[in-house]
Amino acid sequence: MARPRQPVLTRQRIVEVAAALVDAEGLEAVSVRRLATELGVAGPSLYHHFATKNEILDAVADAVVAQVDVSSFATHGWADALRHWANSYHAVLCAHPNIVPVLAQGPGRRPAALAMADTVYGGLIDAGWPPARATHIGALMRYLVQGSALGSFAQGFDEDPKLYAERYPHLRDAHLLAEHRRSVDEGAFALGLDTVITGLEAMRNGVQR
């Protein structure tokens, strides 16, 4: 009797399953044992592709970053390119918020993350920004995009109106925020991005005078 064939295990397949677990259940759900069960293989077989769980999470994070569109830096001025990239980055992270804590640790040695940083920094340098200021802009944008994807401002308020009416009168409508979560959170990000880019344009015009 022929022995049952094990599923073909590839690095890409491991990352796909790990990414699905992170999206559905969070970082804590990912373990070698859980992945092996989901993949229908023996646990040790994963070590042929990844040495540690952290390497798997790094690969998931890089697969997410690879979805971000940085093409506008080759076709648009720096301000429009920065806006397009930030909106793409924000949309990708909002679709995969559970991986943000890994991304917040920095690019490390992840290829897609380093390629994105290289493109953004290079685009700013090519546009005439001094290296130190280009670094500051890259860091600022990372704080804005990743910070906005970490959690919902609107969702953080309790929905009991009595809580605010009795002790916090200026927050009397805060119980309604969760109901309008999407518009509040998206509006806040758009305002932040507009404010940053407008400020950078003013700074750049001042430098060029």
C-alpha positions as CSV (number, residue, x, y, z in Angstrom):
1,M,0.0,0.0,0.0
2,A,1.4,3.4,-1.0
3,R,2.3,5.8,1.8
4,P,0.1,9.0,1.8
5,R,2.0,11.9,0.2
6,Q,2.6,14.9,2.4
7,P,1.7,18.3,0.9
8,V,4.6,20.0,-0.9
9,L,6.0,22.5,1.5
10,T,7.5,25.8,0.2
11,R,8.6,29.0,1.8
12,Q,5.9,30.9,0.1
13,R,3.2,28.5,1.3
14,I,4.4,28.8,4.9
15,V,4.3,32.6,4.6
16,E,0.8,32.5,3.2
17,V,-0.6,30.4,6.0
18,A,1.3,32.4,8.7
19,A,-0.1,35.6,7.2
20,A,-3.6,34.3,7.3
21,L,-3.2,33.3,11.0
22,V,-1.8,36.8,11.8
23,D,-4.7,38.5,10.1
24,A,-7.3,36.3,11.7
25,E,-5.9,35.8,15.2
26,G,-2.9,38.0,15.8
27,L,0.8,37.4,16.2
28,E,0.4,35.1,19.2
29,A,-1.4,32.5,17.0
30,V,1.8,31.8,15.0
31,S,3.9,28.9,16.3
32,V,5.8,26.2,14.5
33,R,3.3,23.6,15.9
34,R,0.2,25.6,14.8
35,L,1.7,26.2,11.3
36,A,2.6,22.5,10.9
37,T,-1.0,21.6,11.8
38,E,-2.4,24.1,9.4
39,L,-0.1,22.9,6.6
40,G,-0.6,19.2,7.3
41,V,3.2,18.5,7.8
42,A,5.5,17.5,10.6
43,G,6.8,20.5,12.6
44,P,10.5,19.9,11.9
45,S,10.0,20.2,8.2
46,L,9.4,24.0,8.6
47,Y,13.0,24.4,9.8
48,H,14.2,23.5,6.3
49,H,12.8,26.9,5.3
50,F,12.9,29.1,8.5
51,A,15.2,28.8,11.5
52,T,12.8,30.5,14.0
53,K,9.3,31.8,14.4
54,N,10.7,35.4,14.2
55,E,12.1,34.6,10.8
56,I,8.6,33.6,9.7
57,L,7.0,36.8,11.0
58,D,9.7,38.8,9.3
59,A,8.8,37.1,6.0
60,V,5.1,37.8,6.6
61,A,5.9,41.5,7.3
62,D,8.0,41.7,4.2
63,A,5.2,40.1,2.1
64,V,2.9,42.8,3.4
65,V,5.3,45.6,2.6
66,A,5.8,44.2,-0.9
67,Q,2.2,45.2,-1.6
68,V,2.9,48.9,-1.1
69,D,3.1,51.0,-4.3
70,V,6.2,53.1,-4.5
71,S,6.1,53.6,-8.3
72,S,5.0,57.2,-8.1
73,F,8.5,58.3,-7.1
74,A,9.6,57.5,-10.7
75,T,6.8,59.4,-12.3
76,H,5.7,62.3,-10.0
77,G,7.1,65.2,-8.1
78,W,8.2,64.5,-4.5
79,A,5.0,65.8,-2.8
80,D,2.6,63.9,-5.0
81,A,4.8,60.8,-4.8
82,L,5.0,61.0,-1.0
83,R,1.2,61.3,-0.8
84,H,0.6,58.4,-3.2
85,W,3.0,56.2,-1.3
86,A,1.6,57.1,2.1
87,N,-1.9,56.4,1.0
88,S,-0.9,53.0,-0.4
89,Y,1.1,52.1,2.7
90,H,-1.8,53.1,4.9
91,A,-4.3,51.1,3.0
92,V,-2.0,48.0,3.0
93,L,-1.4,48.2,6.8
94,C,-5.1,48.8,7.5
95,A,-5.8,45.6,5.7
96,H,-3.2,43.8,7.9
97,P,-3.0,45.7,11.2
98,N,-1.8,42.8,13.3
99,I,1.6,42.8,11.6
100,V,2.3,46.4,12.3
101,P,4.2,45.7,15.6
102,V,6.7,43.7,13.6
103,L,7.0,46.5,11.0
104,A,7.5,49.0,13.8
105,Q,10.8,47.4,14.7
106,G,12.3,48.7,11.5
107,P,13.3,47.1,8.2
108,G,16.1,45.0,9.6
109,R,17.3,42.8,6.7
110,R,13.9,42.4,5.0
111,P,14.3,42.9,1.2
112,A,11.0,44.5,0.4
113,A,11.2,46.9,3.4
114,L,14.7,48.0,2.5
115,A,13.8,48.4,-1.2
116,M,10.8,50.6,-0.2
117,A,13.0,52.7,2.1
118,D,15.6,53.0,-0.6
119,T,13.0,54.2,-3.1
120,V,11.5,56.8,-0.8
121,Y,14.8,58.1,0.4
122,G,16.2,58.2,-3.1
123,G,13.2,60.0,-4.4
124,L,13.6,62.7,-1.8
125,I,17.3,63.0,-2.4
126,D,16.7,63.2,-6.2
127,A,14.2,66.0,-5.5
128,G,16.8,68.0,-3.8
129,W,16.1,67.4,-0.1
130,P,19.3,67.3,2.1
131,P,20.1,63.8,3.3
132,A,19.4,64.6,6.9
133,R,16.0,66.1,6.1
134,A,15.1,63.3,3.8
135,T,15.8,60.9,6.7
136,H,13.6,62.9,9.0
137,I,10.8,62.9,6.4
138,G,11.0,59.1,6.0
139,A,10.9,58.6,9.8
140,L,8.0,61.1,10.1
141,M,5.9,59.3,7.4
142,R,6.6,56.0,9.1
143,Y,5.3,57.3,12.4
144,L,2.2,58.7,10.7
145,V,1.3,55.6,8.6
146,Q,2.2,52.9,11.1
147,G,0.8,54.8,14.1
148,S,-2.5,55.3,12.3
149,A,-2.8,51.6,11.5
150,L,-2.0,50.4,15.1
151,G,-5.5,51.0,16.3
152,S,-8.7,53.0,16.0
153,F,-9.0,56.3,17.8
154,A,-12.8,56.2,17.5
155,Q,-13.1,52.6,18.6
156,G,-11.3,53.5,21.9
157,F,-14.2,55.4,23.4
158,D,-16.9,53.7,25.5
159,E,-20.4,53.8,24.0
160,D,-22.2,54.6,27.3
161,P,-23.4,58.2,27.1
162,K,-23.8,58.5,30.9
163,L,-20.0,58.1,31.4
164,Y,-19.4,61.4,29.6
165,A,-22.5,63.3,30.6
166,E,-21.8,63.0,34.3
167,R,-18.1,63.6,34.5
168,Y,-16.7,64.7,31.1
169,P,-19.1,67.3,29.6
170,H,-16.8,68.2,26.7
171,L,-16.9,64.6,25.6
172,R,-20.7,64.3,25.7
173,D,-20.8,63.0,22.1
174,A,-17.8,60.7,22.4
175,H,-20.1,57.7,22.7
176,L,-21.0,58.2,19.0
177,L,-17.5,57.9,17.8
178,A,-17.4,54.1,17.4
179,E,-20.5,54.3,15.2
180,H,-18.5,56.6,12.8
181,R,-15.2,54.8,13.2
182,R,-14.3,54.6,9.6
183,S,-15.0,58.3,8.7
184,V,-13.2,59.5,11.9
185,D,-10.1,57.4,11.5
186,E,-9.8,57.9,7.7
187,G,-10.5,61.6,8.1
188,A,-7.8,61.9,10.8
189,F,-5.2,60.2,8.6
190,A,-6.1,62.4,5.6
191,L,-5.8,65.5,7.7
192,G,-2.5,64.4,9.2
193,L,-1.1,63.6,5.7
194,D,-2.3,66.9,4.2
195,T,-0.8,68.8,7.2
196,V,2.5,67.1,6.9
197,I,2.9,67.6,3.1
198,T,1.7,71.2,3.2
199,G,4.2,71.9,5.9
200,L,7.0,70.2,4.0
201,E,6.1,72.2,0.8
202,A,6.2,75.4,2.8
203,M,9.6,74.4,4.3
204,R,10.9,73.5,0.9
205,N,9.8,76.8,-0.6
206,G,11.5,78.6,2.2
207,V,14.7,76.7,1.6
208,Q,14.7,77.5,-2.1
209,R,14.2,81.3,-1.6
